[in-house]
C-alpha cells in the first residue's frame, strides 16, 4: 500500500528523511481494527518526527501521521482518537507513563490502510466532512483541553492566544469565541492578525504589545519568545497554559510575576478520549467548521510537508486518499 513514512531521521534536514512509496499493508492485532484512510491532517509533530524528536532512528522506517478520518470495516465514517495507551492500561489515558501517539510506536495515518485500537474510534460529527473531521484529533483536542480543563475559564472572561496562526492557536480562537469568551490574539504580521480576526478574535495585537488590560488566561504554544510577555499579561490569580515551544524551550522566568500575581503555570497537551468526545459534540452543537488550507493526494505528501515546513499556512493541511 502507498504511505508517507520516515525512512530515517535527520535533524539537519528533516524533509530529506521523508519517503513516499509502497510499504506492507496494515495488520490489526487483537482489539484493533483496520481503517481505510480518507483524510489525515498534518501537524508539526510530523516534522519533528522526521527530525528525530520523539521518533528515534531505531524505530524507522515509520509511517507518519497522527490524525485520521476514514471508513471502518463496516462502512461507518469515523474519526480516530490519536492517543495510544499501553497494553493493559485501564486508567486515564494521559496518566499512562508509556502513552504514545500514532506514528511514535505504532504506524501512523498517512497510508491507505491504518490499524488503530477499536476503542479509539468515534463517529464523525454531524455537519463535518471527513477532511474537516481529520483536523480535530491533535491540534483541536489540545486547544479544547487548554481552554476547558487547564484554564477552566468561563463565558465572559478574557483569554490571550499567543501566535495566532498556528494549528492549536487557530483552534483555540475559534473554540473560545464559540464558548462565549472574549478572545484576544497576537501575531507578528498584519496578515496573521487579520486571520485571527477573520476566525473570531475580538481584538489582535502585535507580538509583545502592551494590552489594554490584563487577561484571565494566556494560551501559549510559542514558548521562549513569548514566555515573559505571557506572564506580564496575566491578571492576579490568572493562569498561563503552555502546550508547546515552537520558538524554543529555554525561557527565563521573573519569579516575582508568579508569586506576586498568584499566577498559575499549567502544562497541557492532547486530551482524554472523553474530552475528544466532548470536543466533537461541541463542534456539532456550535456549528464550527475547522478551516482547511489545502488538501493533497497521498502520492503528493511531500508537497504537503514542504508547505508545512514553509510556514505560510492558514488552517490545516490535509492528505487524502
C-alpha positions in Angstrom: 0.0 0.0 0.0 1.1 3.6 -0.5 2.3 5.5 2.5 4.3 8.6 3.6 7.0 7.5 6.1 10.2 8.4 7.8 12.9 6.4 6.1 15.3 7.5 8.9 15.5 10.7 11.0 17.6 13.8 10.0 17.8 16.7 12.5 19.6 18.9 10.0 17.3 18.3 7.0 14.0 16.6 8.2 12.4 16.6 4.8 15.3 14.5 3.4 14.2 11.7 5.7 10.7 11.6 4.2 9.8 8.9 1.7 6.5 8.3 -0.2 6.2 4.8 -1.5 4.9 1.3 -1.1 5.0 -0.4 2.3 3.5 -3.6 3.7 -0.3 -3.5 4.2 -1.5 -2.7 7.7 -2.4 -5.6 10.0 -4.7 -5.2 13.0 -3.7 -7.1 16.2 -6.4 -8.3 18.6 -8.5 -5.4 19.8 -7.6 -3.2 16.8 -9.3 -2.6 13.5 -8.2 -1.5 10.1 -9.5 1.8 8.8 -9.5 2.9 5.2 -7.9 6.4 5.3 -10.0 9.2 3.6 -8.3 12.2 5.2 -5.3 12.7 7.5 -4.2 16.1 8.6 -0.6 17.3 9.2 0.9 18.6 12.4 4.2 20.0 13.5 4.6 16.7 15.2 5.2 15.1 11.8 8.1 17.4 11.0 9.6 16.8 14.5 9.4 13.1 13.9 11.4 13.4 10.8 14.0 15.4 12.8 14.2 12.6 15.4 12.1 14.3 18.2 10.0 11.5 19.7 11.0 9.1 17.0 14.5 7.6 17.4 16.2 6.2 14.3 15.9 2.6 15.6 12.1 2.8 15.1 12.3 3.8 11.5 11.0 3.2 8.9 7.8 4.6 10.5 4.6 5.7 8.8 3.9 9.3 9.8 0.7 11.0 10.8 -1.4 11.3 14.0 -4.8 12.4 12.7 -7.2 10.3 10.8 -10.8 10.2 9.5 -11.9 7.3 7.4 -14.2 4.3 7.0 -14.2 1.3 9.2 -14.7 -2.3 8.2 -18.4 -1.9 8.4 -18.5 1.2 6.2 -19.0 3.7 9.0 -17.4 7.1 8.9 -15.1 7.5 11.9 -12.5 9.9 13.4 -9.7 8.4 15.5 -8.6 9.5 19.0 -4.8 9.7 18.5 -3.5 8.7 21.9 -2.4 5.0 22.2 -2.4 3.6 25.8 0.0 0.8 26.6 -1.2 -2.8 26.7 -3.3 -3.5 29.8 -3.6 0.2 30.9 -7.0 0.8 32.3 -6.6 4.3 34.0 -7.0 7.7 32.4 -5.1 7.8 29.1 -2.9 10.8 30.0 -1.8 9.2 33.2 -0.2 6.3 31.3 3.6 6.8 31.5 4.0 4.8 28.3 1.3 6.5 26.3 2.2 7.4 22.7 0.6 8.8 19.6 0.2 7.1 16.3 3.5 7.3 14.4 5.6 7.1 17.5 5.5 3.4 18.4 2.7 2.3 16.0 2.4 3.1 12.3 0.7 6.4 11.6 -2.1 7.6 9.5 -0.5 8.7 6.2 -1.3 5.4 4.5 -4.1 3.8 2.5 -4.9 1.5 5.4 -4.3 2.2 9.1 -4.6 -0.1 12.1 -6.0 1.6 15.3 -7.5 0.4 18.6 -11.2 -0.2 18.3 -11.7 1.9 21.5 -10.2 4.9 19.7 -13.0 5.2 17.1 -15.7 7.9 17.3 -18.3 8.8 14.8 -17.6 11.8 12.5 -19.5 14.9 13.9 -22.7 15.8 12.1 -22.2 18.6 9.6 -18.4 17.9 9.0 -16.7 16.4 6.0 -14.1 13.7 6.6 -11.5 16.3 5.6 -12.7 18.7 8.3 -13.0 15.9 10.9 -9.4 14.8 10.3 -8.2 18.2 11.6 -9.6 17.7 15.1 -7.7 14.9 16.9 -4.4 16.6 17.7 -4.5 20.4 17.4 -8.1 20.9 18.2 -8.1 18.4 21.1 -5.1 20.2 22.6 -6.8 23.5 22.3 -10.0 22.2 23.8 -8.2 20.8 26.9 -6.2 24.0 27.3 -9.4 26.1 27.5 -11.9 24.0 29.3 -9.8 21.7 31.5 -6.5 23.5 32.2 -7.6 27.2 32.2 -11.2 26.5 33.3 -12.3 29.9 32.0 -16.0 30.8 31.9 -18.1 32.7 29.4 -17.3 36.5 29.5 -13.7 36.0 30.7 -10.8 37.0 28.5 -8.1 34.8 27.0 -5.0 35.8 25.1 -3.8 33.4 22.4 -0.2 33.8 21.5 0.9 33.2 17.9 -2.5 33.3 16.2 -1.8 31.4 13.0 -0.6 28.0 14.4 -2.9 25.0 14.4 -3.6 24.9 18.1 -3.9 28.7 18.2 -6.4 28.7 15.4 -8.5 26.1 17.2 -8.3 28.0 20.5 -9.5 31.2 18.9 -12.5 29.5 17.3 -13.4 27.4 20.3 -13.0 30.3 22.7 -15.2 32.5 20.6 -17.9 29.8 20.3 -17.8 29.3 24.1 -18.6 33.0 24.8 -15.1 34.1 25.8 -13.6 37.4 24.9 -10.7 36.3 22.7 -7.5 38.3 22.1 -4.6 37.1 19.9 -1.1 38.1 18.9 0.8 37.8 15.7 4.0 39.2 14.3 2.4 40.1 10.9 -0.6 42.1 9.7 -1.7 39.1 7.8 -1.6 36.9 10.9 -3.6 39.4 12.9 -6.2 39.7 10.1 -6.5 35.9 10.0 -7.2 35.9 13.8 -9.9 38.4 13.4 -11.4 36.5 10.5 -11.8 33.4 12.5 -13.2 35.0 15.6 -10.7 37.0 17.7 -12.3 40.1 19.2 -9.0 42.1 19.2 -5.5 41.4 17.9 -2.1 42.8 18.9 1.5 42.8 17.7 3.6 40.2 19.4 4.8 41.6 22.7 2.5 44.6 22.7 1.1 46.1 25.9 -2.5 45.1 26.2 -5.4 47.4 27.2 -5.9 45.3 30.4 -4.7 42.0 31.8 -6.4 38.7 30.9 -7.8 35.7 32.8 -5.8 33.2 30.9 -3.0 33.0 28.3 -2.7 30.1 25.9 0.9 29.8 24.8 2.3 27.3 22.3 5.2 29.6 21.3 7.4 29.2 24.4 10.7 31.1 24.7 9.9 34.2 22.8 6.5 34.9 24.4 7.1 33.5 27.9 7.7 36.8 29.7 5.0 38.6 27.8 2.5 35.9 28.7 3.2 36.2 32.4 3.1 40.1 32.2 -0.4 39.8 30.6 -2.0 37.8 33.4 -4.3 39.4 36.0 -4.0 38.3 39.6 -4.9 34.6 40.0 -4.6 34.2 36.2 -3.4 31.0 34.5 -0.8 30.6 31.7 -1.5 27.3 29.9 1.5 26.0 27.9 1.3 23.3 25.3 4.4 23.9 23.1 7.6 25.8 22.4 7.8 26.5 18.7 10.3 29.3 19.4 12.4 27.3 21.9 12.1 25.5 25.2 14.5 27.5 27.4 12.9 30.6 28.9 13.8 32.9 31.8 11.0 33.4 34.4 10.6 36.5 36.5 9.6 34.7 39.6 8.0 37.8 41.2 5.4 37.8 38.4 4.4 34.3 39.6 4.2 34.8 43.4 3.1 38.4 43.5 0.4 37.8 40.9 -0.7 34.5 42.4 -0.2 33.2 38.9 -0.5 29.5 37.8 1.6 28.0 35.1 -0.1 24.9 33.8 1.3 22.4 31.2 -1.2 20.8 28.9 -1.2 18.7 25.7 -3.6 16.5 23.8 -6.6 15.3 25.9 -8.5 12.3 27.1 -10.9 10.2 25.0 -13.8 11.7 26.9 -12.5 15.2 26.1 -12.3 14.3 22.5 -15.9 13.1 22.5 -16.8 16.3 24.2 -15.0 18.3 21.6 -16.8 16.5 18.8 -20.1 17.3 20.5 -19.1 20.9 21.0 -18.2 21.3 17.3 -21.6 19.8 16.3 -23.6 22.0 18.7 -21.9 25.2 17.7 -21.6 24.6 14.0 -17.8 25.2 13.9 -16.1 24.4 10.6 -12.4 23.8 11.1 -10.5 25.7 8.4 -8.6 23.7 5.8 -5.8 25.5 3.9 -5.3 22.8 1.2 -5.6 19.1 0.5 -3.1 16.9 -1.2 -3.4 13.4 -2.5 -1.3 10.8 -0.6 1.0 10.5 -3.6 1.9 14.2 -3.2 2.5 14.1 0.5 6.0 15.6 0.1 4.4 18.8 -1.2 2.2 19.0 1.9 5.2 18.5 4.2 7.1 21.2 2.3 4.3 23.6 2.7 4.0 23.0 6.4 7.8 23.5 6.8 7.5 26.8 4.9 5.1 28.1 7.5 2.8 30.3 5.3 -0.3 28.2 6.2 -3.7 29.3 7.4 -5.8 26.4 8.6 -4.8 22.8 8.3 -3.1 20.8 5.5 -4.8 17.5 4.8 -3.6 14.4 2.9 -6.4 12.5 1.2 -6.7 9.0 -0.3 
